[in-house]
Structures are given as C-alpha cells and as structure tokens.
C-alpha cells in the first residue's frame, strides 16, 4: 500500500475519534468520497493499526445506530421553520 494512503487512513481515523465525526463529515473535511472513508477505516486501517481501526469503528457504529434519530430531528426542524413564515 502506498504511504500516502496509509497516512490518510490514520489521519481519517484520528479525526473520526477526536471529532466524533460521521463518515459524511469526514469525507467533506478530507475532500474524498464516503466510500473511500469507509474503506480506509474498515479495511486498510486494519492492516496498518488494528487498535486505531477498532476505536474508529466504535464511533462509526454509534453514529450509524443514531442516524435515524438525527434524520428525524432534522426533518422536524425543517418543518418547524417552514411553518413559522
């Protein structure tokens, strides 16, 4: 694996852990696709640093389990603001 990919995977995992970030937020921050973020954390990082990969994976799993709640809250906010006018 190329060195820059390894560095990116480590940087992505650290960002996810420190910021408690979602895949979408991380992709936007690094200017890469969501699938690249996911592949870096779930596959590539396991060969580079398994401990870091597991820590990042825990954050992503929590975010995934909460995403339906966040979506509902966002929709609620949208309709609350649209009916104020």
N, CA, C and O atoms as a printed pandas DataFrame, in Angstrom:
     atom_number atom_name residue_name chain_id  residue_number  x_coord  y_coord  z_coord
0              1         N          UNK        A               1    0.839   -1.175    0.000
1              2        CA          UNK        A               1    0.000    0.000    0.000
2              3         C          UNK        A               1    0.888    1.243    0.000
3              4         O          UNK        A               1    1.932    1.281    0.650
4              5         N          UNK        A               2    0.453    2.246   -0.736
5              6        CA          UNK        A               2    1.246    3.467   -0.832
6              7         C          UNK        A               2    1.232    4.220    0.497
7              8         O          UNK        A               2    0.262    4.169    1.253
8              9         N          UNK        A               3    2.318    4.909    0.754
9             10        CA          UNK        A               3    2.495    5.585    2.035
10            11         C          UNK        A               3    1.438    6.662    2.282
11            12         O          UNK        A               3    0.954    6.806    3.404
12            13         N          UNK        A               4    1.078    7.419    1.240
13            14        CA          UNK        A               4    0.103    8.485    1.441
14            15         C          UNK        A               4   -1.275    7.929    1.804
15            16         O          UNK        A               4   -2.037    8.581    2.518
16            17         N          UNK        A               5   -1.595    6.742    1.321
17            18        CA          UNK        A               5   -2.870    6.118    1.660
18            19         C          UNK        A               5   -2.869    5.693    3.124
19            20         O          UNK        A               5   -3.868    5.861    3.824
20            21         N          UNK        A               6   -1.752    5.145    3.584
21            22        CA          UNK        A               6   -1.634    4.755    4.988
22            23         C          UNK        A               6   -1.771    5.973    5.898
23            24         O          UNK        A               6   -2.478    5.934    6.905
24            25         N          UNK        A               7   -1.083    7.054    5.528
25            26        CA          UNK        A               7   -1.165    8.290    6.322
26            27         C          UNK        A               7   -2.585    8.837    6.343
27            28         O          UNK        A               7   -3.071    9.279    7.384
28            29         N          UNK        A               8   -3.248    8.806    5.190
29            30        CA          UNK        A               8   -4.624    9.300    5.106
30            31         C          UNK        A               8   -5.545    8.466    5.997
31            32         O          UNK        A               8   -6.389    9.012    6.707
32            33         N          UNK        A               9   -5.381    7.154    5.957
33            34        CA          UNK        A               9   -6.229    6.281    6.764
34            35         C          UNK        A               9   -6.057    6.573    8.257
35            36         O          UNK        A               9   -7.033    6.598    9.006
36            37         N          UNK        A              10   -4.821    6.792    8.679
37            38        CA          UNK        A              10   -4.546    7.114   10.080
38            39         C          UNK        A              10   -5.132    8.475   10.440
39            40         O          UNK        A              10   -5.741    8.633   11.498
40            41         N          UNK        A              11   -4.947    9.454    9.562
41            42        CA          UNK        A              11   -5.499   10.795    9.806
42            43         C          UNK        A              11   -7.025   10.780    9.871
43            44         O          UNK        A              11   -7.625   11.471   10.694
44            45         N          UNK        A              12   -7.637   10.000    9.012
45            46        CA          UNK        A              12   -9.093    9.880    8.993
46            47         C          UNK        A              12   -9.587    9.280   10.305
47            48         O          UNK        A              12  -10.528    9.788   10.914
48            49         N          UNK        A              13   -8.948    8.202   10.733
49            50        CA          UNK        A              13   -9.364    7.547   11.975
50            51         C          UNK        A              13   -9.209    8.484   13.167
51            52         O          UNK        A              13  -10.093    8.558   14.021
52            53         N          UNK        A              14   -8.096    9.195   13.226
53            54        CA          UNK        A              14   -7.889   10.141   14.326
54            55         C          UNK        A              14   -8.947   11.240   14.313
55            56         O          UNK        A              14   -9.449   11.636   15.365
56            57         N          UNK        A              15   -9.282   11.729   13.132
57            58        CA          UNK        A              15  -10.304   12.772   13.012
58            59         C          UNK        A              15  -11.662   12.254   13.491
59            60         O          UNK        A              15  -12.369   12.943   14.226
60            61         N          UNK        A              16  -12.017   11.054   13.077
61            62        CA          UNK        A              16  -13.305   10.473   13.468
62            63         C          UNK        A              16  -13.385   10.331   14.989
63            64         O          UNK        A              16  -14.411   10.636   15.598
64            65         N          UNK        A              17  -12.303    9.869   15.585
65            66        CA          UNK        A              17  -12.287    9.652   17.038
66            67         C          UNK        A              17  -12.325   10.986   17.783
67            68         O          UNK        A              17  -13.119   11.156   18.708
68            69         N          UNK        A              18  -11.483   11.922   17.392
69            70        CA          UNK        A              18  -11.396   13.209   18.098
70            71         C          UNK        A              18  -12.656   14.049   17.950
71            72         O          UNK        A              18  -13.098   14.681   18.910
72            73         N          UNK        A              19  -13.233   14.060   16.759
73            74        CA          UNK        A              19  -14.391   14.911   16.489
74            75         C          UNK        A              19  -15.724   14.182   16.647
75            76         O          UNK        A              19  -16.786   14.796   16.546
76            77         N          UNK        A              20  -15.668   12.883   16.892
77            78        CA          UNK        A              20  -16.874   12.054   16.935
78            79         C          UNK        A              20  -17.664   12.246   15.639
79            80         O          UNK        A              20  -18.885   12.402   15.649
80            81         N          UNK        A              21  -16.938   12.230   14.536
81            82        CA          UNK        A              21  -17.476   12.603   13.232
82            83         C          UNK        A              21  -18.138   11.427   12.522
83            84         O          UNK        A              21  -17.819   10.263   12.763
84            85         N          UNK        A              22  -19.058   11.768   11.650
85            86        CA          UNK        A              22  -19.702   10.777   10.801
86            87         C          UNK        A              22  -18.844   10.566    9.548
87            88         O          UNK        A              22  -17.897   11.310    9.291
88            89         N          UNK        A              23  -19.195    9.551    8.789
89            90        CA          UNK        A              23  -18.489    9.285    7.530
90            91         C          UNK        A              23  -18.666   10.475    6.589
91            92         O          UNK        A              23  -17.721   10.883    5.913
92            93         N          UNK        A              24  -19.852   11.018    6.549
93            94        CA          UNK        A              24  -20.144   12.144    5.660
94            95         C          UNK        A              24  -19.335   13.386    6.045
95            96         O          UNK        A              24  -18.772   14.056    5.179
96            97         N          UNK        A              25  -19.279   13.691    7.346
97            98        CA          UNK        A              25  -18.494   14.841    7.811
98            99         C          UNK        A              25  -17.018   14.649    7.503
99           100         O          UNK        A              25  -16.336   15.584    7.084
100          101         N          UNK        A              26  -16.529   13.435    7.711
101          102        CA          UNK        A              26  -15.117   13.134    7.463
102          103         C          UNK        A              26  -14.793   13.260    5.984
103          104         O          UNK        A              26  -13.764   13.827    5.619
104          105         N          UNK        A              27  -15.658   12.737    5.136
105          106        CA          UNK        A              27  -15.442   12.822    3.692
106          107         C          UNK        A              27  -15.366   14.277    3.240
107          108         O          UNK        A              27  -14.525   14.640    2.419
108          109         N          UNK        A              28  -16.250   15.100    3.783
109          110        CA          UNK        A              28  -16.262   16.522    3.413
110          111         C          UNK        A              28  -14.978   17.200    3.889
111          112         O          UNK        A              28  -14.390   17.994    3.155
112          113         N          UNK        A              29  -14.541   16.895    5.101
113          114        CA          UNK        A              29  -13.340   17.505    5.675
114          115         C          UNK        A              29  -12.087   17.159    4.864
115          116         O          UNK        A              29  -11.227   18.015    4.657
116          117         N          UNK        A              30  -11.984   15.911    4.406
117          118        CA          UNK        A              30  -10.792   15.460    3.694
118          119         C          UNK        A              30  -10.917   15.574    2.172
119          120         O          UNK        A              30   -9.948   15.341    1.450
120          121         N          UNK        A              31  -12.092   15.928    1.692
121          122        CA          UNK        A              31  -12.292   16.089    0.251
122          123         C          UNK        A              31  -12.244   14.785   -0.513
123          124         O          UNK        A              31  -11.751   14.732   -1.640
124          125         N          UNK        A              32  -12.764   13.720    0.112
125          126        CA          UNK        A              32  -12.802   12.398   -0.532
126          127         C          UNK        A              32  -14.223   11.852   -0.428
127          128         O          UNK        A              32  -15.077   12.442    0.233
128          129         N          UNK        A              33  -14.466   10.730   -1.082
129          130        CA          UNK        A              33  -15.813   10.158   -1.070
130          131         C          UNK        A              33  -16.085    9.403    0.232
131          132         O          UNK        A              33  -15.167    9.019    0.957
132          133         N          UNK        A              34  -17.371    9.205    0.500
133          134        CA          UNK        A              34  -17.769    8.453    1.696
134          135         C          UNK        A              34  -17.270    7.016    1.616
135          136         O          UNK        A              34  -16.870    6.438    2.626
136          137         N          UNK        A              35  -17.292    6.446    0.432
137          138        CA          UNK        A              35  -16.837    5.061    0.286
138          139         C          UNK        A              35  -15.346    4.933    0.551
139          140         O          UNK        A              35  -14.898    3.912    1.072
140          141         N          UNK        A              36  -14.572    5.951    0.203
141          142        CA          UNK        A              36  -13.142    5.942    0.494
142          143         C          UNK        A              36  -12.907    6.011    1.991
143          144         O          UNK        A              36  -12.052    5.300    2.519
144          145         N          UNK        A              37  -13.655    6.857    2.678
145          146        CA          UNK        A              37  -13.535    6.949    4.144
146          147         C          UNK        A              37  -13.836    5.590    4.757
147          148         O          UNK        A              37  -13.088    5.087    5.595
148          149         N          UNK        A              38  -14.943    5.010    4.322
149          150        CA          UNK        A              38  -15.359    3.718    4.873
150          151         C          UNK        A              38  -14.318    2.638    4.614
151          152         O          UNK        A              38  -13.988    1.867    5.515
152          153         N          UNK        A              39  -13.802    2.576    3.396
153          154        CA          UNK        A              39  -12.805    1.565    3.051
154          155         C          UNK        A              39  -11.513    1.777    3.834
155          156         O          UNK        A              39  -10.903    0.813    4.297
156          157         N          UNK        A              40  -11.092    3.036    3.986
157          158        CA          UNK        A              40   -9.874    3.327    4.745
158          159         C          UNK        A              40  -10.001    2.854    6.184
159          160         O          UNK        A              40   -9.069    2.263    6.730
160          161         N          UNK        A              41  -11.144    3.109    6.799
161          162        CA          UNK        A              41  -11.314    2.779    8.213
162          163         C          UNK        A              41  -11.562    1.286    8.426
163          164         O          UNK        A              41  -11.000    0.694    9.347
164          165         N          UNK        A              42  -12.385    0.681    7.596
165          166        CA          UNK        A              42  -12.764   -0.709    7.844
166          167         C          UNK        A              42  -11.783   -1.734    7.282
167          168         O          UNK        A              42  -11.626   -2.809    7.860
168          169         N          UNK        A              43  -11.128   -1.428    6.181
169          170        CA          UNK        A              43  -10.238   -2.417    5.560
170          171         C          UNK        A              43   -8.762   -2.056    5.677
171          172         O          UNK        A              43   -7.976   -2.806    6.255
172          173         N          UNK        A              44   -8.394   -0.913    5.130
173          174        CA          UNK        A              44   -6.972   -0.559    5.061
174          175         C          UNK        A              44   -6.349   -0.366    6.439
175          176         O          UNK        A              44   -5.223   -0.802    6.679
176          177         N          UNK        A              45   -7.066    0.275    7.333
177          178        CA          UNK        A              45   -6.514    0.582    8.646
178          179         C          UNK        A              45   -6.318   -0.674    9.493
179          180         O          UNK        A              45   -5.462   -0.693   10.376
180          181         N          UNK        A              46   -7.090   -1.708    9.238
181          182        CA          UNK        A              46   -6.937   -2.961    9.997
182          183         C          UNK        A              46   -5.552   -3.572    9.794
183          184         O          UNK        A              46   -5.020   -4.216   10.699
184          185         N          UNK        A              47   -4.972   -3.377    8.624
185          186        CA          UNK        A              47   -3.630   -3.922    8.379
186          187         C          UNK        A              47   -2.538   -2.996    8.906
187          188         O          UNK        A              47   -1.426   -3.438    9.194
188          189         N          UNK        A              48   -2.863   -1.702    9.032
189          190        CA          UNK        A              48   -1.875   -0.722    9.476
190          191         C          UNK        A              48   -1.852   -0.631   11.004
191          192         O          UNK        A              48   -0.798   -0.761   11.626
192          193         N          UNK        A              49   -3.019   -0.408   11.597
193          194        CA          UNK        A              49   -3.133   -0.198   13.039
194          195         C          UNK        A              49   -4.490   -0.724   13.515
195          196         O          UNK        A              49   -5.455    0.038   13.573
196          197         N          UNK        A              50   -4.579   -1.990   13.851
197          198        CA          UNK        A              50   -5.866   -2.586   14.240
198          199         C          UNK        A              50   -6.528   -1.917   15.451
199          200         O          UNK        A              50   -7.753   -1.807   15.504
200          201         N          UNK        A              51   -5.739   -1.479   16.402
201          202        CA          UNK        A              51   -6.301   -0.838   17.592
202          203         C          UNK        A              51   -6.998    0.472   17.227
203          204         O          UNK        A              51   -8.111    0.739   17.680
204          205         N          UNK        A              52   -6.345    1.273   16.416
205          206        CA          UNK        A              52   -6.925    2.532   15.958
206          207         C          UNK        A              52   -8.170    2.265   15.120
207          208         O          UNK        A              52   -9.163    2.984   15.228
208          209         N          UNK        A              53   -8.116    1.244   14.296
209          210        CA          UNK        A              53   -9.258    0.888   13.449
210          211         C          UNK        A              53  -10.469    0.510   14.293
211          212         O          UNK        A              53  -11.591    0.904   13.977
212          213         N          UNK        A              54  -10.251   -0.245   15.359
213          214        CA          UNK        A              54  -11.365   -0.649   16.229
214          215         C          UNK        A              54  -11.962    0.549   16.949
215          216         O          UNK        A              54  -13.179    0.632   17.117
216          217         N          UNK        A              55  -11.122    1.470   17.372
217          218        CA          UNK        A              55  -11.620    2.674   18.055
218          219         C          UNK        A              55  -12.468    3.527   17.111
219          220         O          UNK        A              55  -13.538    4.004   17.489
220          221         N          UNK        A              56  -11.989    3.713   15.893
221          222        CA          UNK        A              56  -12.742    4.493   14.912
222          223         C          UNK        A              56  -14.042    3.778   14.546
223          224         O          UNK        A              56  -15.076    4.416   14.351
224          225         N          UNK        A              57  -13.981    2.485   14.458
225          226        CA          UNK        A              57  -15.160    1.691   14.108
226          227         C          UNK        A              57  -16.251    1.827   15.165
227          228         O          UNK        A              57  -17.436    1.865   14.834
228          229         N          UNK        A              58  -15.857    1.899   16.435
229          230        CA          UNK        A              58  -16.831    2.078   17.517
230          231         C          UNK        A              58  -17.601    3.385   17.334
231          232         O          UNK        A              58  -18.821    3.427   17.490
232          233         N          UNK        A              59  -16.871    4.450   17.002
233          234        CA          UNK        A              59  -17.515    5.751   16.787
234          235         C          UNK        A              59  -18.470    5.674   15.603
235          236         O          UNK        A              59  -19.592    6.177   15.673
236          237         N          UNK        A              60  -18.032    5.051   14.521
237          238        CA          UNK        A              60  -18.888    4.938   13.337
238          239         C          UNK        A              60  -20.126    4.089   13.612
239          240         O          UNK        A              60  -21.208    4.387   13.106
240          241         N          UNK        A              61  -19.973    3.040   14.408
241          242        CA          UNK        A              61  -21.123    2.198   14.736
242          243         C          UNK        A              61  -22.154    2.960   15.574
243          244         O          UNK        A              61  -23.357    2.812   15.364
244          245         N          UNK        A              62  -21.685    3.765   16.512
245          246        CA          UNK        A              62  -22.603    4.587   17.308
246          247         C          UNK        A              62  -23.323    5.577   16.407
247          248         O          UNK        A              62  -24.538    5.744   16.507
248          249         N          UNK        A              63  -22.568    6.239   15.518
249          250        CA          UNK        A              63  -23.185    7.198   14.595
250          251         C          UNK        A              63  -24.219    6.523   13.701
251          252         O          UNK        A              63  -25.274    7.092   13.418
252          253         N          UNK        A              64  -23.912    5.319   13.263
253          254        CA          UNK        A              64  -24.841    4.605   12.395
254          255         C          UNK        A              64  -26.126    4.246   13.141
255          256         O          UNK        A              64  -27.219    4.318   12.580
256          257         N          UNK        A              65  -25.984    3.861   14.410
257          258        CA          UNK        A              65  -27.167    3.489   15.182
258          259         C          UNK        A              65  -28.041    4.694   15.518
259          260         O          UNK        A              65  -29.229    4.538   15.798
260          261         N          UNK        A              66  -27.462    5.896   15.491
261          262        CA          UNK        A              66  -28.210    7.113   15.828
262          263         C          UNK        A              66  -28.690    7.895   14.602
263          264         O          UNK        A              66  -29.392    8.895   14.755
264          265         N          UNK        A              67  -28.336    7.472   13.417
265          266        CA          UNK        A              67  -28.606    8.303   12.244
266          267         C          UNK        A              67  -30.096    8.492   11.975
267          268         O          UNK        A              67  -30.499    9.549   11.490
268          269         N          UNK        A              68  -30.915    7.500   12.275
269          270        CA          UNK        A              68  -32.350    7.666   12.031
270          271         C          UNK        A              68  -32.945    8.719   12.965
271          272         O          UNK        A              68  -33.904    9.405   12.609
272          273         N          UNK        A              69  -32.372    8.841   14.154
273          274        CA          UNK        A              69  -32.832    9.863   15.093
274          275         C          UNK        A              69  -32.451   11.254   14.590
275          276         O          UNK        A              69  -33.262   12.179   14.611
276          277         N          UNK        A              70  -31.190   11.386   14.134
277          278        CA          UNK        A              70  -30.726   12.676   13.608
278          279         C          UNK        A              70  -31.551   13.104   12.401
279          280         O          UNK        A              70  -31.889   14.279   12.262
280          281         N          UNK        A              71  -31.870   12.163   11.541
281          282        CA          UNK        A              71  -32.665   12.470   10.350
282          283         C          UNK        A              71  -34.055   12.959   10.724
283          284         O          UNK        A              71  -34.575   13.899   10.121
284          285         N          UNK        A              72  -34.652   12.319   11.718
285          286        CA          UNK        A              72  -35.974   12.731   12.173
286          287         C          UNK        A              72  -35.953   14.120   12.783
287          288         O          UNK        A              72  -36.864   14.917   12.560
288          289         N          UNK        A              73  -34.909   14.411   13.557
289          290        CA          UNK        A              73  -34.784   15.735   14.169
290          291         C          UNK        A              73  -34.575   16.815   13.111
291          292         O          UNK        A              73  -35.124   17.912   13.215
292          293         N          UNK        A              74  -33.787   16.499   12.102
293          294        CA          UNK        A              74  -33.545   17.462   11.022
294          295         C          UNK        A              74  -34.832   17.752   10.263
295          296         O          UNK        A              74  -35.105   18.901    9.915
296          297         N          UNK        A              75  -35.617   16.724   10.009
297          298        CA          UNK        A              75  -36.892   16.907    9.305
298          299         C          UNK        A              75  -37.851   17.734   10.158
299          300         O          UNK        A              75  -38.559   18.600    9.643
300          301         N          UNK        A              76  -37.870   17.467   11.446
301          302        CA          UNK        A              76  -38.727   18.218   12.369
302          303         C          UNK        A              76  -38.351   19.702   12.358
303          304         O          UNK        A              76  -39.222   20.569   12.278
304          305         N          UNK        A              77  -37.055   19.986   12.438
305          306        CA          UNK        A              77  -36.581   21.373   12.400
306          307         C          UNK        A              77  -36.970   22.054   11.088
307          308         O          UNK        A              77  -37.385   23.212   11.068
308          309         N          UNK        A              78  -36.826   21.313   10.010
309          310        CA          UNK        A              78  -37.156   21.865    8.693
310          311         C          UNK        A              78  -38.610   22.314    8.645
311          312         O          UNK        A              78  -38.904   23.414    8.176
312          313         N          UNK        A              79  -39.527   21.467    9.130
313          314        CA          UNK        A              79  -40.940   21.797    9.059
314          315         C          UNK        A              79  -41.343   22.841   10.092
315          316         O          UNK        A              79  -42.272   23.613    9.855
316          317         N          UNK        A              80  -40.661   22.879   11.232
317          318        CA          UNK        A              80  -40.939   23.923   12.216
318          319         C          UNK        A              80  -40.592   25.297   11.655
319          320         O          UNK        A              80  -41.329   26.262   11.855
320          321         N          UNK        A              81  -39.473   25.378   10.956
321          322        CA          UNK        A              81  -39.050   26.646   10.377
322          323         C          UNK        A              81  -39.887   27.038    9.163
323          324         O          UNK        A              81  -40.100   28.226    8.924
324          325         N          UNK        A              82  -40.356   26.082    8.409
325          326        CA          UNK        A              82  -41.142   26.410    7.217
326          327         C          UNK        A              82  -42.549   26.881    7.584
327          328         O          UNK        A              82  -43.164   27.610    6.806
328          329         N          UNK        A              83  -43.072   26.490    8.737
329          330        CA          UNK        A              83  -44.409   26.910    9.146
330          331         C          UNK        A              83  -44.412   28.211    9.944
331          332         O          UNK        A              83  -45.479   28.744   10.248
332          333         N          UNK        A              84  -43.231   28.730   10.287
333          334        CA          UNK        A              84  -43.137   29.989   11.023
334          335         C          UNK        A              84  -43.447   31.189   10.126
335          336         O          UNK        A              84  -43.924   32.216   10.607
336          337         N          UNK        A              85  -43.181   31.063    8.843
337          338        CA          UNK        A              85  -43.335   32.210    7.930
338          339         C          UNK        A              85  -44.755   32.610    7.707
339          340         O          UNK        A              85  -45.020   33.555    6.964
